[in-house]
């Protein structure tokens, strides 16, 4: 009888093992799609390596999302009641969901993870502590201007040092292309170049009396918008920029319709370089230093350490929260970073005589999870322009003094931002005269700006800034 009972128990155990299903983790991420065979192959690699590392079998199901503006498509999906386990957010889409309690507070889990504590740079840890719903590991990578080297040499243009130099450079470059530069729908990319030059690189600007005011209502902002309008009127700035997305921006560069663009430092501008070659354009791209302007200084927009602008969230309605977090943790490990930074062996890289060599596909590979700046890669990860761009942006690193508008004023904050978008774009395109800037300031203050400035100054006074 004992033998029979033992056999029955073994059969039950075997049945459990045979019929045990992997833990399904539904992942929503921009440009990471089940319709892409390369993405699906990479997912299988992650599943295999995760099983080896943790003993947990998972099935990562990439959530399909229609093409178009990612932020809008995410909102449509979540409004339908479909909440994947892990969501990659950007463009502040996460904020209302965090406010509704639909995103996990990740601080406690991260504090117990030696892997993540070791991997996360100080700025990412500060962001998580301030806003605990988005997890990301990234170098400081503000957007930087890159320009065609061949046209710079042909036209005898030296690397610009001042705002006036940038203007003169663009005028000369327009002789080689319909427009000198294009951007994507808003002024963010131009601001990456020129904010510091016009003294608007931080959210709040300290005045002579020691108080702070909002950078977008300053005289420096007004002069910056007037400069952008000058670029637009003279055809140096692409007149189609309002409707240009990142894909069409890149296409204009590769097809010689513009001479320069602004993209993320490091791996992104490296991708621009490789795609330039792939398009048959054999010119190199050069990363440019930011200019000195009326402020007397050069630099990039100060880095906001209050919250992540993008990153991974785990939804509170997920039934696999623990395993989902283990996946995010695993991708920060040595092995996780190896596959995330190098891709699939035989596809993005190969091993020749014990040395790793990137393939053609590897030249445009980018990590789907993290870009840990402290990870020691066995090979050089950046090309010439990417490496130079990171050197430049690190040279100018400054933390921002951003003060987030309290949630109860969210309606006012939306109205204030919409006013800026309306007036700034219309001033740049010439629909509004520059004198309209003063009207914008008055409306912005009435919409809640005075309250925002008052709250910020009270905060800065308490914190000793």
N, C-alpha and C positions, 0 to 999 in steps of 0.2 A: 504493500500500500504506500509505503514511504517513497519507493522508487517511482510508482505511478504518479504520486503527487509532485515529485521533483520534475518528472517529465512534463506534466501539465504546466508547472511554473515556467519551465524553460521555453515551452511553446508560447506562453503568454508574453514573456520577455522578448522573444524573437519577433512576435507579431507587432509588439510596440515599436521595436527597432525598425522593422520593415515598413510599417505604415506611418512612422513619425514624419511629419512634414517640416520643411525648413521654415524659419520665421520670415514672414513676408514684411519687407520694409518698402513702403511706397515713397519714392523720392521725386520731388518736383524741383527742377533746376533749369535755368536758361541754357539753351543750346546743348542740352544733354537729353537725347530723345530716343525712344524705343524704335523709331523708324530709321535710325542711323546704325547700320551694321557695326561700324567701328565702336560706337558707344556701347552697344550690347556686348561686344567682345571684351571691352574694358571692364564692364560690369561683372562679367563671368570671372575675370582675373581677380577683381576685388573680393568676390564671394569665396574663391578658392583660397586666397591669402588670409582672409578673415577667419575662415574655418581652421586653417593651420595655426593661427595665432591664438584663437580663443576657444576652439573646440565647438563653436556654435555655427550651425548651418543656417545661412540666410538666403533669401531670394529677394534681390533688389529689383523692384519693378519701377522703371522710369515712367513718370506720368506724362502722357502726351499733352502738348499745349499748342494751340494754333500759332502760326507766324503772326508777327505784328509787335506792337509795343508790349514787352514782357510784363511790365507793371499792370497794365490794363487787363491783360489776359489772366493774370493771377487773381485779380479782383473778381473777374467773371466766374472763374472756377470756384473760388471760395464762397461767393454769393450763392452758388448752386447747392451749397452744403457739403461739397466734396473737400475734405481736409486730409491731404496726404500726411504721412507720419513725419517726414522731414521736408521742409520747404526752404529754398534759397530765396531770400528777399532782397530787394533793392528799392531805391527811390521812395523810401518812407512808407511803402505799402504796408509794412508790418505793424506800424504804430496803432491803428485802430483795433487790430486783432489782439495785440498785447494788452491794450486798455480793457478789452472785453474778457481777459483772462484765458484766451485761447492759445497762448504761447507759454511754454515752460520757462520758469526762472532757472537758469542753468548754473548759477553761482555755486550752489552746494555740491553739485556733481563735479564741476571743474576743480573745486578746492580739494576734492579727494583724489583727483587724477594727477599723479606725478608726471605722466606723459604730457598732458596739456600744460601744466604749470611750467614745465621745462621748455616746451615748444613756443609758448605765447610770448611775444615781445611785450615790453612794458606798456606800449600804447594800446595794444589789443586787450591786455588785462585791465587797464584803466577803463576802457570802453565797456567791457563786460560788467565790471563792478558798478558802473553808472547806469547801464542799460542791459539787464541780464538776459535778454531774450534772443540775441543774435551772437553766434559763435563764428569767428573767422580768424585766420592767421595769415598775416600778409606783411610784406615790407612796406615802408613808406613809399607810396607810388603815386604822387600827384601827376597829373597830365603834363606833358612837356611837348614843346614844338619840335618837329623834325622837318628838314628841308632837303631837297635834292642837291647833292654835292656837285653833279655835273653842271647844272645851271649856275650855281654859285661861282664855280671856277670860270666858266665861260664868260660870265658877266663881270668878273673881277670883284666879287662881293666878299668882304671880310665878315667874320662872325659879328653880328650886331651886339652893341653894348648898351645902347640907350634906346628909349622909345623912338626917338627921331631916326636912329639907325635902322630900327625895325621897319619904320615907314619907308625910308629910302630903299631898303632891301626889297620890300613888297612892290614898290613902283617898278623897280628893275625886273623883278621876276614876272610881272604881268606882261612883259614883252615876250615871254616864252610860253605863257598859258593864258587862257581866258580870264582867270582870276588867280590871285596870289595864294589865297587860303580859303578853305571852307570849314564850316563847323556844323554841329548837329542840332538844329531846332531851337537851341537857347544859347545864352552867352557864356556858359560855363567854361568851354574850352578856351575862348579868348581870355576870360578872367584868369585862367591858370597862368597865362603869360604876363598879363598886365596889372593884375590887382595890386601887387606890392609896389609897382612903379607909381601908381596913383594913390598909394597910401590906404588902400581898402582891403588889405590882406587878412585882417582879423575881423571877426563879427562886430566887435565893439572897439571904437577908436577913442583913446584917451585925449581929452581936450586940455587946453591951457589951464583951466580952473580945477583940473584933477578929476572931473566927472567924465563919464563915458557916454558916447552917443553911438547910434547904430550906423555902421559903415555905409549902408546903401542910401543914406539921406545926407551924406557929406558933400562938400564941395569937390573933393577928390572923385567921388562917384560921378558927379555931374560932368567933370572934365573928361573922365574916362569914356562916358557914353558919347560925348561930343567927338572924341577921337575915333570911336567905333563908327559913328555916323560918317566921318570923313573917309574912312576905309570903304564904307558901303557906297557912298556917292561916287567915289573914284573907281569903283569896280575892282578894288583890291580884295574886298570881302565878297565871296560868292553871293549874288543876289537871291539865289535859291536856298540859302542856308536854313530858312524856317522849315522847309519840308524835307531837308536832307537827314537821313538816318545814318547810323555808323557804317552800314554796308555801302551806301551810295557815296559817303565821304571817302571811304577807301578806294572805291572804283574811280572816283575823280582823280585821286593821286596816281593810281596805276596807269590810267589812260591819259596822263599828262594834261588834264583839265585844270589842275591846280599844282602849285609847286611845293606847298607845305600843308601839313595837317597837325593836329594836336592829339596825342594819344597817351595812354597809360605808360609810365616809365617802366623799363625792364622788358618783360616778356612780350608785352603788347607791341611796342615799337620794333622789337625783333621780328614779330610776325609781319608787320608792315614791310620790313626789309625783305623777308623771304618771298612774300607775295608779290613784291615789286619785281624781284628776279623772275618769279614764275610767270609773270605777265609779259616777259620779254624785255623789261626795262633793266638794264644792267648797272644803273647808277646806284651809288651808295646813298643812304640817308644820314644826315648829320643831326645830332641832338644839340639844341641851342640853349645857351644860358638865358635866364630871364633878364629883362632890361632894367636899367636904372631910369627913373622918371622924376616927376615933380616932388615926390616924397624923399628923394635923395637916397633911396635904397632899392635893391633888387631882391627878388625872392619869389616863392610860390605861395598860394593861399595857405594860411596857417592850418595845421592839422588838428581836426576836431577829435579830442580824446573823450568826449562826453558819451558818444554812442557810435556803434558801427553804422556806416552808411549802407552796408550790405552784409549778408552772412546767412548762416544756417540756423533755422529754428526748429524745435520739436513741438508739435501741437499737443495740447493737453488732452485732446480727445483720442490720441493714439493709444492703442492697446499694447504697443511694443516699445514703450518709451525707453526702457532700460537697454534693450538691444540696439535701438536707434542711436542712443548716446554712445554705446560701445563702438558703433560704426564710425561716428564722428571722431571718437578718441583714437581708434585704430589708424585712421588716415593721417594722424599726427605722429605716429610711431616711425621708427627708422624704416621699416619695411613699407609702411603706408606711404611715406614721403617718396621712397624710391620709385614705387610704381606710379604714384601720382605726378611726379616730376619728370619721369622718363618715359612712361607709357608702357606699351606691350612689346615684349622682346620679339624680335623678328619683324615687327611692324614699324615701331618708332625708333628702335635701336637694335643693334646686333653686337655680339661679342666676338671680336677677332683677335686671336692670339692673346686672350686674357684681357683685352682692352675693350671698353664700351665705345661704340661709334654710333652716332645718330644717323638714321636713314633720312631720305627726303621727307617722309611724313613726320619724322621726329623734329624737323626744323620748324614746323608750325604747330607742334604739340603744346598744349598748355594744361596746367593742373586743373582738375575738376573740383578739387576740394581746397587745399591750402597751398600757400607758397611761403613756407617757413624760412625766414631770412637767416636763421641760425643753423639750418641743416647743412651738413658737409656733404656735398655731392661728389661722387667719384669722377665726374667730368665737368667741364665748364658748361654752365647752364645758359649763359647769356652770350649773344653775339656782340659784335663791336658796338653797335648803336645802343643796344639794350644795356650793356655794361656801363657805357659812358653816361647814359641817361640817369642811371641809379647813382652814379658818383655825383652828378650835378644836383639831383634833388636832395640827397642826404646832406650835401654841403649847406643847403638853405633851410634845414628843418627847424620849424618853430611851432609850438603848440598854440592852438587857438584859445580864445577866452569866451567861446560860445556859451550862451545862457539859454536854456530851452524854455520856451513859453509854457507856463503851466497848462495842464490839459483843459482846465475849465475855460480857458481863453482860446480854445482850438478854432472856433468859428472866426474870431477876430484874426487869428494868425493866418488862416486860409485867405481871408479877405486882404490882409496886408501883403501876402506873397503874390496874390493875383494882381494887385495893383502894381507891384514892381514889375511883374512879367509883362503886363499890358504896356505900361509907360516906357520901360526900357527898350522893348522890341520896337515900338512905334517911333521912339526917338532915334534909334539906330537906323531904321529904314526910311526915316525922313517924313513919316506920316505926321509926327508931332515935331514941332520946333524944340530946340534945346531948352527954351524958356519954360516949356511945359513941365520941366523937372521940378520947379518950385511948386507947381500945382500938385504934382505927385506927392511931394513931401508933406504938404498940408493935409491931403486926403489920407496918407499913410498914418500920420499922427492921430487923426480923428478916428481912424478905423481900429485903433488899439495900440498904435506905436508909442504914444506917450506913456501908457501903462507899462508896456514892455521895457522901455528905457528906464522907467522908475524902478521896476522890480529888479532889473539887472544891476542898477547902481546900488540898491540896497543889498543885493547878494554880494557884489564885489566889496562893498564896505565891510560886511561881516567877515568875509573870507580874507580880508587884508590885501586885496589887489589894488 
